[in-house]
Amino acid sequence: MQVEAPATSPESVVADAQRFSGQMPAFDYQPRTRVVFGPGKIADLGKLAVELGARRVLLVTDHGLERAGHPQKGIAALESAGLHVSVFDDVEPNPTTDDVDRGLAIARQSEIDLLVGLGGGSSMDCAKGINFLLTNGGRMEDYWGANKATRPMLPMIAVPTTSGTGSEAQSYALIANSQNHMKMACGDPKAACRIALLDPELTLSMPASVTAATGIDALSHALESHVSTRRNPVSQLFSRQAWQLLARGFPAVIATPLQVEARAQMLLGAHLAGAAIENSMLGATHALANPLSAHFNVTHGVAIAVMLPHVIRFNSSQCQKLYGQLAADVGLCAERDPRAGDLLAEFVAGLVKQAGLPQTLTKCRVDRATIPRMAVEAAQQWTGQFNPRPVDEHALRDLYQGAM
């Protein structure tokens, strides 16, 4: 028996379309980075550089990785492809404008035509910073914000050795002012990496403390990008898939650090979370973390680990459905459970504890008297304006107080 479709009037079609479009925010998604993923892929670095037309390469890294042999592998791959390689390996954690200037001098002297950022977020961000100044001139302060580069930039390949920042998926360089140590987010589509080379074997050498801090940072990227006010269907595809990979991979790498499959989950998850950030930005956790690093030299991932559960609870009244999705993904509760925010915060706090990271600001030796000043500075951080529940100086101060 043939069943006839119900009659549909033009008015009902328009009404349905309007309801549908109201649920789907507008977005502009333009993929800029090729992703090459797999164990042993560092061997392809030279071939990939040649495909981009390179002849003279600046490898930006930190000398602490030499013991693991990662820069040597990168140099060998580049030189085997017939490329001239210069090295800047003096990048500090939380790179500053001074780091960028030192690398810039080498880049100019070597007349490079391609950059490789090999290491954690510090190396990749420093390489992007060098690219800004080498091609567009001026100082890093000139590019604080977005879309301030006026000239084309050199191609860049990013090779992360940690599973944290997802910098290889982003067009922003996070560079600290060397005078006041406050971080500046300097972004432009021209700064996006042409290729992200993801080799999970390079992450096996991470010390336990680095694995923990960078892993929590990656988790926070997935969580914050999923609920930010700039979220969209594309960013949430990335953030939710990242969350599922990271929530499974993090306990595994803490328990069995040499398990390549778990490392692969973390590396790909961190990259997808970085891609989510590129399309949706972050929230209050990162606004709160930066002053902690500036005033008390708290490692970024540690600052995130302390503040993230408090921010989840703070946001839960505005994010019940979205937090419910993430909580359900890891089996904490049903998607519509009103306890989802609290359960998610407890889950994250449990991961922080499992990893042996501090759970209070007191353990990080933060002076309570500095909180009012840090709250003012946190309110000025760009990421805070995308938090799903609005934050101001007073709300941020209360979050700091609660984390003491």
N, C-alpha and C positions, 0 to 999 in steps of 0.2 A: 504494500500500500504506500502510495506516495503522499508525503506530508508537506503541505504548503507552508512556506515561510510566512510568519505574521507580517501583515502590512505595516510599512514604516513610512511615516509622513516626513516631508522635508524639515518641518519644524522640530520633530523629535531627533532627527539626525544632527541638526545644528545644536540642539540642547545637549545631546550626548557629547558632541565634539567639544563644546564649551566646558562641560564638566571634566572631560578627560584632560584638556589643555590646562585647566586650572590645577590639576594634580601634578603636572609635569613642568618643572621650572625650565626656563630658557637656559641654554648653555652654548659655549663655543669650544669644541674639543678639537685640537689639532695635534696629533701625535708627531713628535719631533725626534724621538730617540729610537734607534734600532736596538733591540735587545738580543744579545748572544749569550745563551745560558747553557751550562753543563760543566761537569768535572773535567779538568785539564784544559779548558778553553784558553787559558793564559798563553798557550803555545801559538794561538792564532792572532796574537796582538799585532805582530809585524805585518801579516797579510792584511788585516783590517785597516791598519794605518796606510798601507800602500793604496788600498782601494779608495781612500780619501785624498789621494794625491800627495801624501807627505814625502818630504825628503829630509827635513831637519826637525827633530822632535825634542821637546822639553818634557822630561818625566818629573812630575812633582810628587814627592813622597815624604816620609819621615824616616830618619836613620834608625829608629827603633825596629823597623821591619826587616832590617838587613839580617838580623840573626835568623829570622825565618826563611830568608832567601827570596822573598817575593820581588823586591826591586831587581835583583839579579836576574830572575826569570823574565821579567818584563824587558829589561835591557837586552838580554840574549835574544828574545823573540824579535825585537825591533832591529837589532843589528844583523840578525840572520836574514832579514828582508832587505838588507843593503841601506838601512837608514842611519843617518848621523844622530847620535843621542847625546843630549846634555841633561844633567841631573841637578835638580834642586831638592835636597833632602833635609832642609832645615825648617820644616813646618812644625810649629808647636800645636799642642791641643788647644782648641778654641782659637783658631788663627786670627792674628791681628793685622792691622794695616802695615805694621813693620814687616811681618812675614811676607805679605804681598809685595812690598817694595823690594825686599831682598831677592825674591824670585823674579821680579820684573827686570832687575838689572841683568840677570843671567839670560833671560829670554831675549832681551834686546841685543846683548853681545853675541848670542848664538844665531840670530836671524832665523828664528824658528818659523815653521809653517803649520805646526800641529802641537797640541798639548795632550799629555796623558796624565790624569790624576789617579794615582795608585795608592790606596790606603783607606783610611776611614773618612768620615765626612770632612775632617780638617784638611786633608790633602786635596780632596775633590773641590771643596769650597775655595781653597787657596788658589788652585789652578784656574778656577773661574774668575777669581779676583784679578789674577795676573792677566787673563784674557781681556777683561774690561779695560785695564789701563794700557796694555800693549796696543790695542786696536783703536781705542777711543780717547786715550789721554786722560789728564786730570788726576784726581784722587778718588779713593773709594767713597769718600763722603759725598761726592758728586752723583753717585749712583744709588744712594740710599732711597729705597722705594721701588718703583716699577717703571720700566719702559723709558729709561733715560739715556740709553746708548743710541747714538745717531749713526754709527758706522758699522759695517759688517764685522763679525768677530771670527777668529780662527776656529776651525773644527777641533773638537775635543773628544777624546775617548776616556771614559771613566771606568776604573777597575776597582770596585770596592773589596776590601779585605775584612770588613766588619758587616754585620747585619743590623744596621741601626738607622742611619739618617735617611737613606734613600736619596741622597743628594744626586746620584747619577740619573735620577728620573726628574730632576727639578731644574728650572731655569734661574734659580736664586742661589746666590752665594751669601753665606752667613759669616760676616767678617766683623771682628770686634775692633772698636776704636782703641788704639794703643795707649791713649791718654786716660780714658775713664773706664775702659774695658766693657763698655756697653755694646751689645751686638747690633749690627746693622744688617738688615735683609736687603740685598741689592739684587734686583731681578730684571731680566729682559729676555724675551723669547730667543734672541740671538745668542744668549749664553747657554742655551740648552745643549747637552752633550749630543753629538751625532751618534755615538755608539755607547751603550752600557754593556760591558763584558762581565758577566756574572759567573764566576768559577767558585763553587762552594768549597773546593779543596783549599783555597786561599784563606778561608775563615777557620780552618782547623787549628791554626796556631794561636788563636786569640786566648789570652789568659782568662781565667774564670771570671775575674772582676769585670773585664771588658765585655765578655759574652753577656753577663748579667745586665750591665748598664746600657749597652747598645740594644739589647733585646727588649728591655722595657721601653726604651725610647721608640723603637719600631712599633711596639704594641700601642703606645700612646698615639702615634701617628694614625694608625688604623681607627682607634676609638674616637679621636677628636675630629678627624676628617669626616667620619660617618655622620656626625651630628652638627657640624658647623653650619652657620647660616648660609654659606655659599655652596653647600652640598648640591649635587645634581645627580641624575641617573648614572652618568659615566663615573663620576668620582665614587659613588656608592658601590658600583660594581667592583672597583679596585679595593676600596676600604674593607668591604665585607669579605672578599676573597683573601685579602691580606690578613684580616683578623682570624679567619679559620686556619690558615697556615701557621700563623705566629702562635696562636693559643695552643696548638698541638705541638709545634716545634720547640717552643721555649722550655717547657718542663723536660723535654727529651734531651736538649743540649746541656741543660744544667746537670742532669743525671748521667748522661753518657756523651761527654764532649767530643769524642772522636767518631761519632756516628755521622757519616757523610749525608745520609738521607735527611736526618734532622737538620743538619747544617744547610742543606739545599732548601728545605722548607723555610728556614729562617731568612736565607738570603733572598729568595724569591718573594717571600712575604714582605720583607723590608722594602724591596723595590716597588712592589705594588702599592704599599702604603705611601711611598714617596710619590708615585704617580697620582695617588688620590690627593695628596697635599697640593700638587701642581694644579689640580682642578677645583680644589675646595678650601684650601688653607687650613688653619688649626684653631686653637681656642685658648682658654684661660690657663691651662696647665703650662703651656710654653711661655705665656706672658709672665707667670709666676716664677718660672725656672731661671730665666735670664738674670734677674737681679741677684739671685742666690749664687750663681756662678761668678758674677762680677764682684760681689762684696766678700764672699767667703770661699771662693775658689772651689765651690761644690761642683763636682763633675756633672755635666749636663744630664746624663741618664739617671744619676742618683737623685738630682733635684726633681726630675720628672717622677721617679719612683715614689718619692715622699708625697708629692702634691697630687698625683693623678687620682687616687681613691677619693680624696676630699672634693675634687672638682666634679667627679662623676656623681657623688651624692648631691652636690650643689645643683647640678644640672638636671637631676632626675625628674623633677616636677615638669620640666619642659620637654623631656626626651623619653617619656615612658615607652612609646611605641618603638623608637629607634634602638634604645637600650634593650628592649624586649627581644628584638631581632638578634642582637649580638649574644644576649644571655641564652637564648634558645639554641643558638649555633653551637654552644659548648655544653649544652645539657643542664643548665642551671635551673631553668624553669620554663613554663610555657611562654609563648611570645607575648601574650596579653596579661601576664602576671604583674600586678601592681608593685610587686617587690623587686622587679627586674633591676632597677638602678642600684638598690642596696646590695643585691646579690652579686651584681657585676663588680661593684666596688670591693666587696669582700673577696671575690675571686682574684682581682688584680692585686689586692693587698697580700693574698696568700702566695701569689707568684713572687712578689717582692721579698717576702719572708723566706720562701724556698730558695731564692737566689742568694740569700745572705746580705741583702742590701739594707741600709738604714730605713726605718719606717717613721722616724720623727725628725724634725729640724733640730731638736736638741742633740740628737746623735750626730748630726752634721756640724755641731758646734756653732750654730747660728745664734747670734746675740738678739734677744727679744727686743732690745731697745732700738734695733735697726729696722724693725718691722714697718713703722710709719713711713720711713723714707723708701723702703723697698716697695711698699704698696703704691706710692706715687709713681715710682719708676715702672712698675708692672702695668699700671693704668695707661702708660704711654707706649707700651709695646703694641706693635701692629696686630699681632695674632689675637689679642684679647677682644678686638672689635668683632670677631667672627664667632665668638662663643654663643651657643644657643640661648643661654640665659644672660642677659646683659650684666656686665661687671663694671664697677667703678672703684675708685680708691678705697671706699669703705668695705665693699664686698671682698676685695682682694686682701685687705688687712685682716678681715675675719678669717679668711681661708688660711693665711699664714699663721694666725693665732691658733686655729684649730689643729694645725700640723705640728705645733711645738711639742 
